């Protein structure tokens, strides 16, 4: 609101300086009328009544803008009578411009309040869409709509979800191109915005485009925001690995090497698969560690822990020895990036992951093409369960 007041004050000064002498005389008359009885109270559109309205407008335009706006609208609603002088026309033009600026500024302030304070997402997105219709490149609006986009998914509104995804992508493109906004509030800054924009894209594309979603989710976890400390972030990353690269590579392995004798090529393919499995283990371990003993994550933690146990055993001779130690120390390690594909076998090849030439582990791990039920890989869209902190005033 402070910025709106400042903006309108500047606009007022400029407009008044541009008024001719006749109009300034009318302003002076209106200001004098502030101290006179309102004898035209019954007819606000009389000459005296309009002078009183304009005087009230001038009095309130800085410190009580809603009242000033009400006065301006009443003045502008008066029908034209007789010949409109140049001075009166200048005042009409000025009030019209001021009222429009007030409406636009108020709309943006109401947009932020509706989105962040009231959490009325359909209404907030409708307001944002209205602003963007007039200002298609308004980066501030795009950023806030995109950063909160993942919170729209539980509404089960396909059109709104698609719009929020598009807003997030457009905002990221603009930021990547070097564009910025003057005031990030209620976000704490650019990094927070970039993190949540990437999280929105990742969360909303995880089901249909897991490989691409993985890249966004990994980016979201790089910044110092609540997302970096949320178990959901890493469960989503693990699920993206599982339903994206792992599922694809596993199917390719079965098609090329299933039922055949082991070869150097099949060993190399398996080694690349195991790199992905290790990333899945890392993601699920982080989710379990961050969930801790918080009762809000009890149900999800059970699912994550089951997936972690199955994949860990697959990579470790069907034993969970060392798993507790892995979880205890996982948060002290940096999040690994996507693995670089191997072009030759490592010096030593693990012997605990034989797939029996079928592409499916012979241990008790989950099938190669079906992630554990309930993981983000199965139903990646946000559900009515605890979520990462909302993107506001977070560093």
Secondary structure by P-SEA (a helix, b strand, c coil): caaaaaaaaaaaaaaaaaccaaaaaaaaaaaaacccccccccccccaaaaaaaaaaaaacccccaaaaaaaaaaaaaccccccccaaaaaaaaaaaaaaaaaaaaaaaaaaaaacccccaaaaaaaaaaaaaaacccaaaaaaaaaaacccccccccaaaaaaaaaaaaaaaaaaaaccccccccccccaaaaaaaaaaaaaaaaccccaaaaaaaaaaaacccccccccaaaaaaaaaaaaacaaaaaaaaaaaccccccccaaaaaaaaaaaaaaaaaaaaaaaaaaaacccccaaaaaaaaaaaaaaaaaaaccccccaaaaaaaccccccccccccccccccccccccccccccccccccccccccccccccccccccccccccccccccc
